[in-house]
Amino acid sequence: MHRQDGLSFATLRAAEAVIDTRSLTGAAQKLGISQPAVSMHLGVLRRRSARR
């Protein structure tokens, strides 16, 4: 697993996909994962950014 500053590459890709598609469902489809998985990645990102 690739991590940068405590974030996995998958989490960063999920965030990018949400930005690109402007939707959790669109991001999930783009990445070939479930919408709850995208939400989980965003939760990780939110928790990490709240620590700073």
All heavy atoms as TSV, in Angstrom:
chain	resi	resn	atom	element	x	y	z
A	1	MET	N	N	0.842	-1.176	0.000
A	1	MET	CA	C	0.000	0.000	0.000
A	1	MET	C	C	0.889	1.242	0.000
A	1	MET	O	O	1.852	1.321	0.746
A	1	MET	CB	C	-0.903	-0.026	1.227
A	1	MET	CG	C	-1.873	1.116	1.270
A	1	MET	SD	S	-2.942	1.192	2.728
A	1	MET	CE	C	-3.573	-0.446	2.844
A	2	HIS	N	N	0.568	2.186	-0.846
A	2	HIS	CA	C	1.324	3.425	-0.905
A	2	HIS	C	C	0.655	4.453	-0.003
A	2	HIS	O	O	-0.527	4.701	-0.107
A	2	HIS	CB	C	1.359	3.954	-2.342
A	2	HIS	CG	C	2.055	3.038	-3.268
A	2	HIS	ND1	N	1.398	2.038	-3.939
A	2	HIS	CD2	C	3.342	2.947	-3.630
A	2	HIS	CE1	C	2.261	1.387	-4.688
A	2	HIS	NE2	N	3.445	1.914	-4.506
A	3	ARG	N	N	1.425	5.045	0.868
A	3	ARG	CA	C	0.874	6.059	1.770
A	3	ARG	C	C	1.738	7.311	1.720
A	3	ARG	O	O	2.951	7.246	1.681
A	3	ARG	CB	C	0.813	5.544	3.198
A	3	ARG	CG	C	-0.212	4.470	3.379
A	3	ARG	CD	C	-0.369	4.135	4.853
A	3	ARG	NE	N	-1.355	3.105	5.012
A	3	ARG	CZ	C	-2.644	3.330	5.255
A	3	ARG	NH1	N	-3.083	4.539	5.377
A	3	ARG	NH2	N	-3.485	2.332	5.380
A	4	GLN	N	N	1.072	8.423	1.738
A	4	GLN	CA	C	1.741	9.715	1.802
A	4	GLN	C	C	1.058	10.490	2.916
A	4	GLN	O	O	-0.130	10.754	2.844
A	4	GLN	CB	C	1.630	10.463	0.473
A	4	GLN	CG	C	2.210	11.859	0.483
A	4	GLN	CD	C	3.701	11.869	0.692
A	4	GLN	OE1	O	4.407	10.975	0.290
A	4	GLN	NE2	N	4.201	12.881	1.353
A	5	ASP	N	N	1.800	10.790	3.949
A	5	ASP	CA	C	1.257	11.569	5.060
A	5	ASP	C	C	0.049	10.871	5.690
A	5	ASP	O	O	-0.926	11.508	6.054
A	5	ASP	CB	C	0.897	12.964	4.570
A	5	ASP	CG	C	0.972	14.000	5.673
A	5	ASP	OD1	O	1.461	13.683	6.767
A	5	ASP	OD2	O	0.524	15.130	5.438
A	6	GLY	N	N	0.087	9.533	5.756
A	6	GLY	CA	C	-0.982	8.790	6.390
A	6	GLY	C	C	-2.174	8.489	5.511
A	6	GLY	O	O	-3.133	7.891	5.972
A	7	LEU	N	N	-2.161	8.897	4.263
A	7	LEU	CA	C	-3.276	8.645	3.349
A	7	LEU	C	C	-2.871	7.606	2.311
A	7	LEU	O	O	-1.791	7.689	1.745
A	7	LEU	CB	C	-3.694	9.927	2.622
A	7	LEU	CG	C	-4.261	11.029	3.493
A	7	LEU	CD1	C	-4.481	12.287	2.671
A	7	LEU	CD2	C	-5.562	10.587	4.142
A	8	SER	N	N	-3.764	6.674	2.057
A	8	SER	CA	C	-3.461	5.676	1.032
A	8	SER	C	C	-3.681	6.270	-0.355
A	8	SER	O	O	-4.437	7.239	-0.531
A	8	SER	CB	C	-4.342	4.444	1.214
A	8	SER	OG	O	-5.672	4.730	0.862
A	9	PHE	N	N	-3.050	5.652	-1.313
A	9	PHE	CA	C	-3.231	6.060	-2.704
A	9	PHE	C	C	-4.702	5.914	-3.106
A	9	PHE	O	O	-5.257	6.760	-3.807
A	9	PHE	CB	C	-2.326	5.221	-3.608
A	9	PHE	CG	C	-2.372	5.610	-5.049
A	9	PHE	CD1	C	-1.903	6.832	-5.474
A	9	PHE	CD2	C	-2.904	4.739	-5.989
A	9	PHE	CE1	C	-1.954	7.195	-6.811
A	9	PHE	CE2	C	-2.962	5.089	-7.327
A	9	PHE	CZ	C	-2.483	6.324	-7.736
A	10	ALA	N	N	-5.349	4.857	-2.628
A	10	ALA	CA	C	-6.768	4.626	-2.935
A	10	ALA	C	C	-7.639	5.762	-2.408
A	10	ALA	O	O	-8.601	6.182	-3.067
A	10	ALA	CB	C	-7.225	3.289	-2.360
A	11	THR	N	N	-7.317	6.268	-1.228
A	11	THR	CA	C	-8.085	7.385	-0.661
A	11	THR	C	C	-7.906	8.639	-1.505
A	11	THR	O	O	-8.874	9.353	-1.790
A	11	THR	CB	C	-7.661	7.637	0.798
A	11	THR	OG1	O	-8.009	6.495	1.581
A	11	THR	CG2	C	-8.344	8.860	1.378
A	12	LEU	N	N	-6.681	8.886	-1.922
A	12	LEU	CA	C	-6.440	10.061	-2.764
A	12	LEU	C	C	-7.135	9.925	-4.122
A	12	LEU	O	O	-7.701	10.894	-4.635
A	12	LEU	CB	C	-4.932	10.270	-2.943
A	12	LEU	CG	C	-4.171	10.586	-1.658
A	12	LEU	CD1	C	-2.673	10.617	-1.922
A	12	LEU	CD2	C	-4.646	11.893	-1.059
A	13	ARG	N	N	-7.107	8.718	-4.694
A	13	ARG	CA	C	-7.802	8.484	-5.966
A	13	ARG	C	C	-9.302	8.675	-5.812
A	13	ARG	O	O	-9.957	9.226	-6.698
A	13	ARG	CB	C	-7.514	7.078	-6.485
A	13	ARG	CG	C	-6.136	6.940	-7.087
A	13	ARG	CD	C	-5.962	5.628	-7.810
A	13	ARG	NE	N	-6.920	5.532	-8.891
A	13	ARG	CZ	C	-7.434	4.396	-9.351
A	13	ARG	NH1	N	-7.074	3.248	-8.817
A	13	ARG	NH2	N	-8.294	4.394	-10.332
A	14	ALA	N	N	-9.862	8.217	-4.703
A	14	ALA	CA	C	-11.301	8.365	-4.472
A	14	ALA	C	C	-11.664	9.845	-4.364
A	14	ALA	O	O	-12.664	10.283	-4.950
A	14	ALA	CB	C	-11.716	7.619	-3.208
A	15	ALA	N	N	-10.865	10.608	-3.639
A	15	ALA	CA	C	-11.124	12.043	-3.519
A	15	ALA	C	C	-11.056	12.721	-4.882
A	15	ALA	O	O	-11.924	13.549	-5.223
A	15	ALA	CB	C	-10.126	12.679	-2.553
A	16	GLU	N	N	-10.061	12.370	-5.668
A	16	GLU	CA	C	-9.931	12.945	-7.011
A	16	GLU	C	C	-11.135	12.590	-7.877
A	16	GLU	O	O	-11.668	13.440	-8.607
A	16	GLU	CB	C	-8.651	12.452	-7.670
A	16	GLU	CG	C	-8.463	12.986	-9.070
A	16	GLU	CD	C	-7.236	12.414	-9.746
A	16	GLU	OE1	O	-6.975	11.205	-9.637
A	16	GLU	OE2	O	-6.551	13.209	-10.417
A	17	ALA	N	N	-11.596	11.347	-7.788
A	17	ALA	CA	C	-12.744	10.913	-8.591
A	17	ALA	C	C	-14.009	11.650	-8.190
A	17	ALA	O	O	-14.830	11.995	-9.043
A	17	ALA	CB	C	-12.937	9.405	-8.458
A	18	VAL	N	N	-14.189	11.910	-6.894
A	18	VAL	CA	C	-15.360	12.667	-6.432
A	18	VAL	C	C	-15.287	14.089	-6.987
A	18	VAL	O	O	-16.294	14.636	-7.458
A	18	VAL	CB	C	-15.467	12.673	-4.899
A	18	VAL	CG1	C	-16.532	13.656	-4.420
A	18	VAL	CG2	C	-15.783	11.268	-4.384
A	19	ILE	N	N	-14.126	14.685	-6.943
A	19	ILE	CA	C	-13.959	16.036	-7.489
A	19	ILE	C	C	-14.250	16.039	-8.988
A	19	ILE	O	O	-14.966	16.910	-9.487
A	19	ILE	CB	C	-12.547	16.575	-7.188
A	19	ILE	CG1	C	-12.388	16.796	-5.685
A	19	ILE	CG2	C	-12.268	17.849	-7.978
A	19	ILE	CD1	C	-10.956	17.014	-5.231
A	20	ASP	N	N	-13.712	15.065	-9.704
A	20	ASP	CA	C	-13.902	14.996	-11.158
A	20	ASP	C	C	-15.361	14.776	-11.545
A	20	ASP	O	O	-15.846	15.405	-12.484
A	20	ASP	CB	C	-13.065	13.869	-11.767
A	20	ASP	CG	C	-11.580	14.185	-11.800
A	20	ASP	OD1	O	-11.200	15.362	-11.594
A	20	ASP	OD2	O	-10.793	13.245	-12.026
A	21	THR	N	N	-16.034	13.872	-10.842
A	21	THR	CA	C	-17.401	13.510	-11.226
A	21	THR	C	C	-18.463	14.302	-10.488
A	21	THR	O	O	-19.629	14.285	-10.876
A	21	THR	CB	C	-17.662	12.012	-10.968
A	21	THR	OG1	O	-17.577	11.748	-9.570
A	21	THR	CG2	C	-16.673	11.141	-11.739
A	22	ARG	N	N	-18.061	14.949	-9.394
A	22	ARG	CA	C	-18.975	15.712	-8.546
A	22	ARG	C	C	-20.082	14.848	-7.952
A	22	ARG	O	O	-21.188	15.319	-7.696
A	22	ARG	CB	C	-19.570	16.898	-9.300
A	22	ARG	CG	C	-18.531	17.897	-9.734
A	22	ARG	CD	C	-19.124	19.002	-10.533
A	22	ARG	NE	N	-18.073	19.863	-11.016
A	22	ARG	CZ	C	-18.116	21.176	-10.935
A	22	ARG	NH1	N	-19.149	21.771	-10.395
A	22	ARG	NH2	N	-17.121	21.890	-11.399
A	23	SER	N	N	-19.753	13.565	-7.742
A	23	SER	CA	C	-20.741	12.653	-7.182
A	23	SER	C	C	-20.057	11.420	-6.620
A	23	SER	O	O	-19.068	10.941	-7.169
A	23	SER	CB	C	-21.749	12.293	-8.274
A	23	SER	OG	O	-21.875	10.947	-8.531
A	24	LEU	N	N	-20.605	10.920	-5.518
A	24	LEU	CA	C	-20.070	9.687	-4.934
A	24	LEU	C	C	-20.343	8.501	-5.842
A	24	LEU	O	O	-19.482	7.642	-6.040
A	24	LEU	CB	C	-20.689	9.440	-3.558
A	24	LEU	CG	C	-20.336	10.441	-2.465
A	24	LEU	CD1	C	-21.088	10.101	-1.182
A	24	LEU	CD2	C	-18.858	10.486	-2.222
A	25	THR	N	N	-21.545	8.463	-6.404
A	25	THR	CA	C	-21.905	7.357	-7.296
A	25	THR	C	C	-21.043	7.375	-8.550
A	25	THR	O	O	-20.544	6.332	-8.989
A	25	THR	CB	C	-23.401	7.428	-7.665
A	25	THR	OG1	O	-24.164	7.386	-6.453
A	25	THR	CG2	C	-23.806	6.296	-8.575
A	26	GLY	N	N	-20.853	8.548	-9.128
A	26	GLY	CA	C	-20.007	8.666	-10.314
A	26	GLY	C	C	-18.568	8.268	-10.022
A	26	GLY	O	O	-17.921	7.602	-10.833
A	27	ALA	N	N	-18.084	8.659	-8.859
A	27	ALA	CA	C	-16.727	8.291	-8.476
A	27	ALA	C	C	-16.601	6.781	-8.324
A	27	ALA	O	O	-15.627	6.181	-8.776
A	27	ALA	CB	C	-16.339	8.989	-7.172
A	28	ALA	N	N	-17.606	6.175	-7.699
A	28	ALA	CA	C	-17.586	4.721	-7.518
A	28	ALA	C	C	-17.570	4.013	-8.869
A	28	ALA	O	O	-16.801	3.063	-9.072
A	28	ALA	CB	C	-18.797	4.285	-6.701
A	29	GLN	N	N	-18.387	4.471	-9.784
A	29	GLN	CA	C	-18.426	3.863	-11.115
A	29	GLN	C	C	-17.100	4.042	-11.838
A	29	GLN	O	O	-16.588	3.117	-12.469
A	29	GLN	CB	C	-19.563	4.464	-11.933
A	29	GLN	CG	C	-20.923	4.053	-11.428
A	29	GLN	CD	C	-22.064	4.791	-12.118
A	29	GLN	OE1	O	-21.866	5.799	-12.800
A	29	GLN	NE2	N	-23.274	4.294	-11.930
A	30	LYS	N	N	-16.534	5.230	-11.734
A	30	LYS	CA	C	-15.256	5.512	-12.389
A	30	LYS	C	C	-14.143	4.605	-11.860
A	30	LYS	O	O	-13.302	4.137	-12.629
A	30	LYS	CB	C	-14.881	6.981	-12.164
A	30	LYS	CG	C	-13.574	7.398	-12.779
A	30	LYS	CD	C	-13.318	8.881	-12.566
A	30	LYS	CE	C	-11.998	9.270	-13.233
A	30	LYS	NZ	N	-11.784	10.709	-13.178
A	31	LEU	N	N	-14.160	4.354	-10.557
A	31	LEU	CA	C	-13.102	3.567	-9.924
A	31	LEU	C	C	-13.404	2.073	-9.888
A	31	LEU	O	O	-12.528	1.270	-9.554
A	31	LEU	CB	C	-12.860	4.064	-8.500
A	31	LEU	CG	C	-12.354	5.505	-8.380
A	31	LEU	CD1	C	-12.338	5.930	-6.926
A	31	LEU	CD2	C	-10.983	5.652	-9.009
A	32	GLY	N	N	-14.643	1.710	-10.178
A	32	GLY	CA	C	-15.021	0.303	-10.137
A	32	GLY	C	C	-15.126	-0.248	-8.724
A	32	GLY	O	O	-14.825	-1.412	-8.478
A	33	ILE	N	N	-15.539	0.624	-7.795
A	33	ILE	CA	C	-15.747	0.212	-6.407
A	33	ILE	C	C	-17.149	0.633	-5.983
A	33	ILE	O	O	-17.844	1.329	-6.718
A	33	ILE	CB	C	-14.673	0.812	-5.461
A	33	ILE	CG1	C	-14.729	2.344	-5.446
A	33	ILE	CG2	C	-13.285	0.334	-5.845
A	33	ILE	CD1	C	-13.779	3.002	-4.448
A	34	SER	N	N	-17.554	0.222	-4.793
A	34	SER	CA	C	-18.897	0.568	-4.327
A	34	SER	C	C	-18.951	2.006	-3.819
A	34	SER	O	O	-17.931	2.584	-3.422
A	34	SER	CB	C	-19.337	-0.385	-3.208
A	34	SER	OG	O	-18.558	-0.172	-2.049
A	35	GLN	N	N	-20.152	2.556	-3.805
A	35	GLN	CA	C	-20.334	3.904	-3.284
A	35	GLN	C	C	-19.992	3.972	-1.792
A	35	GLN	O	O	-19.357	4.932	-1.361
A	35	GLN	CB	C	-21.767	4.389	-3.569
A	35	GLN	CG	C	-22.042	5.813	-3.157
A	35	GLN	CD	C	-22.521	5.925	-1.718
A	35	GLN	OE1	O	-23.206	5.029	-1.218
A	35	GLN	NE2	N	-22.151	6.987	-1.050
A	36	PRO	N	N	-20.358	2.951	-0.990
A	36	PRO	CA	C	-19.936	2.990	0.416
A	36	PRO	C	C	-18.410	2.997	0.585
A	36	PRO	O	O	-17.895	3.602	1.523
A	36	PRO	CB	C	-20.563	1.734	1.020
A	36	PRO	CG	C	-21.776	1.493	0.179
A	36	PRO	CD	C	-21.337	1.880	-1.209
A	37	ALA	N	N	-17.696	2.358	-0.319
A	37	ALA	CA	C	-16.226	2.373	-0.253
A	37	ALA	C	C	-15.695	3.781	-0.513
A	37	ALA	O	O	-14.753	4.226	0.156
A	37	ALA	CB	C	-15.637	1.384	-1.247
A	38	VAL	N	N	-16.308	4.482	-1.456
A	38	VAL	CA	C	-15.908	5.876	-1.716
A	38	VAL	C	C	-16.173	6.718	-0.470
A	38	VAL	O	O	-15.327	7.506	-0.046
A	38	VAL	CB	C	-16.643	6.454	-2.943
A	38	VAL	CG1	C	-16.331	7.943	-3.101
A	38	VAL	CG2	C	-16.273	5.703	-4.208
A	39	SER	N	N	-17.332	6.531	0.133
A	39	SER	CA	C	-17.673	7.269	1.354
A	39	SER	C	C	-16.678	6.987	2.469
A	39	SER	O	O	-16.297	7.894	3.214
A	39	SER	CB	C	-19.082	6.897	1.825
A	39	SER	OG	O	-20.037	7.337	0.910
A	40	MET	N	N	-16.252	5.734	2.591
A	40	MET	CA	C	-15.270	5.363	3.604
A	40	MET	C	C	-13.957	6.105	3.372
A	40	MET	O	O	-13.374	6.650	4.301
A	40	MET	CB	C	-15.028	3.849	3.565
A	40	MET	CG	C	-14.093	3.327	4.635
A	40	MET	SD	S	-12.333	3.111	4.208
A	40	MET	CE	C	-12.327	2.424	2.597
A	41	HIS	N	N	-13.526	6.170	2.125
A	41	HIS	CA	C	-12.288	6.896	1.808
A	41	HIS	C	C	-12.413	8.380	2.145
A	41	HIS	O	O	-11.484	8.978	2.687
A	41	HIS	CB	C	-11.926	6.729	0.332
A	41	HIS	CG	C	-11.347	5.393	0.003
A	41	HIS	ND1	N	-10.178	4.935	0.553
A	41	HIS	CD2	C	-11.788	4.409	-0.820
A	41	HIS	CE1	C	-9.910	3.723	0.088
A	41	HIS	NE2	N	-10.880	3.390	-0.752
A	42	LEU	N	N	-13.558	8.967	1.857
A	42	LEU	CA	C	-13.750	10.384	2.183
A	42	LEU	C	C	-13.765	10.609	3.688
A	42	LEU	O	O	-13.285	11.636	4.179
A	42	LEU	CB	C	-15.035	10.913	1.551
A	42	LEU	CG	C	-15.038	11.012	0.029
A	42	LEU	CD1	C	-16.343	11.610	-0.445
A	42	LEU	CD2	C	-13.866	11.810	-0.487
A	43	GLY	N	N	-14.307	9.646	4.421
A	43	GLY	CA	C	-14.295	9.739	5.880
A	43	GLY	C	C	-12.875	9.722	6.419
A	43	GLY	O	O	-12.539	10.471	7.345
A	44	VAL	N	N	-12.041	8.866	5.847
A	44	VAL	CA	C	-10.628	8.819	6.235
A	44	VAL	C	C	-9.984	10.174	5.971
A	44	VAL	O	O	-9.286	10.727	6.827
A	44	VAL	CB	C	-9.879	7.706	5.470
A	44	VAL	CG1	C	-8.368	7.827	5.643
A	44	VAL	CG2	C	-10.365	6.340	5.907
A	45	LEU	N	N	-10.239	10.727	4.799
A	45	LEU	CA	C	-9.666	12.020	4.427
A	45	LEU	C	C	-10.142	13.114	5.385
A	45	LEU	O	O	-9.345	13.946	5.847
A	45	LEU	CB	C	-10.050	12.349	2.991
A	45	LEU	CG	C	-9.447	13.598	2.377
A	45	LEU	CD1	C	-7.929	13.534	2.377
A	45	LEU	CD2	C	-9.977	13.783	0.969
A	46	ARG	N	N	-11.420	13.101	5.717
A	46	ARG	CA	C	-11.978	14.100	6.631
A	46	ARG	C	C	-11.325	13.996	8.012
A	46	ARG	O	O	-10.969	15.020	8.610
A	46	ARG	CB	C	-13.484	13.850	6.771
A	46	ARG	CG	C	-14.291	15.082	6.562
A	46	ARG	CD	C	-15.781	14.802	6.654
A	46	ARG	NE	N	-16.326	14.823	5.300
A	46	ARG	CZ	C	-17.070	13.893	4.767
A	46	ARG	NH1	N	-17.435	12.840	5.445
A	46	ARG	NH2	N	-17.504	14.000	3.537
A	47	ARG	N	N	-11.202	12.780	8.516
A	47	ARG	CA	C	-10.597	12.588	9.844
A	47	ARG	C	C	-9.138	13.024	9.841
A	47	ARG	O	O	-8.674	13.651	10.804
A	47	ARG	CB	C	-10.723	11.131	10.297
A	47	ARG	CG	C	-12.143	10.772	10.710
A	47	ARG	CD	C	-12.224	9.398	11.335
A	47	ARG	NE	N	-11.815	8.320	10.438
A	47	ARG	CZ	C	-12.595	7.744	9.526
A	47	ARG	NH1	N	-13.839	8.179	9.344
A	47	ARG	NH2	N	-12.132	6.757	8.775
A	48	ARG	N	N	-8.408	12.713	8.807
A	48	ARG	CA	C	-6.996	13.090	8.730
A	48	ARG	C	C	-6.841	14.617	8.662
A	48	ARG	O	O	-5.969	15.184	9.292
A	48	ARG	CB	C	-6.306	12.482	7.514
A	48	ARG	CG	C	-6.304	11.000	7.498
A	48	ARG	CD	C	-5.170	10.439	8.324
A	48	ARG	NE	N	-5.032	9.035	7.995
A	48	ARG	CZ	C	-5.052	8.059	8.875
A	48	ARG	NH1	N	-5.156	8.320	10.143
A	48	ARG	NH2	N	-4.956	6.806	8.508
A	49	SER	N	N	-7.700	15.257	7.882
A	49	SER	CA	C	-7.568	16.714	7.744
A	49	SER	C	C	-8.024	17.435	9.013
A	49	SER	O	O	-7.547	18.536	9.301
A	49	SER	CB	C	-8.339	17.211	6.524
A	49	SER	OG	O	-9.713	16.969	6.656
A	50	ALA	N	N	-8.915	16.833	9.795
A	50	ALA	CA	C	-9.383	17.446	11.032
A	50	ALA	C	C	-8.286	17.434	12.098
A	50	ALA	O	O	-8.315	18.242	13.021
A	50	ALA	CB	C	-10.615	16.718	11.550
A	51	ARG	N	N	-7.328	16.536	11.980
A	51	ARG	CA	C	-6.246	16.433	12.943
A	51	ARG	C	C	-5.236	17.565	12.810
A	51	ARG	O	O	-4.433	17.791	13.673
A	51	ARG	CB	C	-5.495	15.108	12.773
A	51	ARG	CG	C	-6.298	13.914	13.150
A	51	ARG	CD	C	-5.431	12.705	13.013
A	51	ARG	NE	N	-6.218	11.494	13.143
A	51	ARG	CZ	C	-5.764	10.292	12.930
A	51	ARG	NH1	N	-4.501	10.125	12.572
A	51	ARG	NH2	N	-6.528	9.242	13.073
A	52	ARG	N	N	-5.254	18.245	11.698
A	52	ARG	CA	C	-4.216	19.256	11.419
A	52	ARG	C	C	-4.606	20.605	11.899
A	52	ARG	O	O	-5.512	21.109	12.116
A	52	ARG	CB	C	-3.915	19.276	9.933
A	52	ARG	CG	C	-3.352	17.955	9.540
A	52	ARG	CD	C	-2.960	17.960	8.079
A	52	ARG	NE	N	-2.452	16.653	7.768
A	52	ARG	CZ	C	-1.173	16.349	7.691
A	52	ARG	NH1	N	-0.269	17.245	7.892
A	52	ARG	NH2	N	-0.789	15.148	7.389
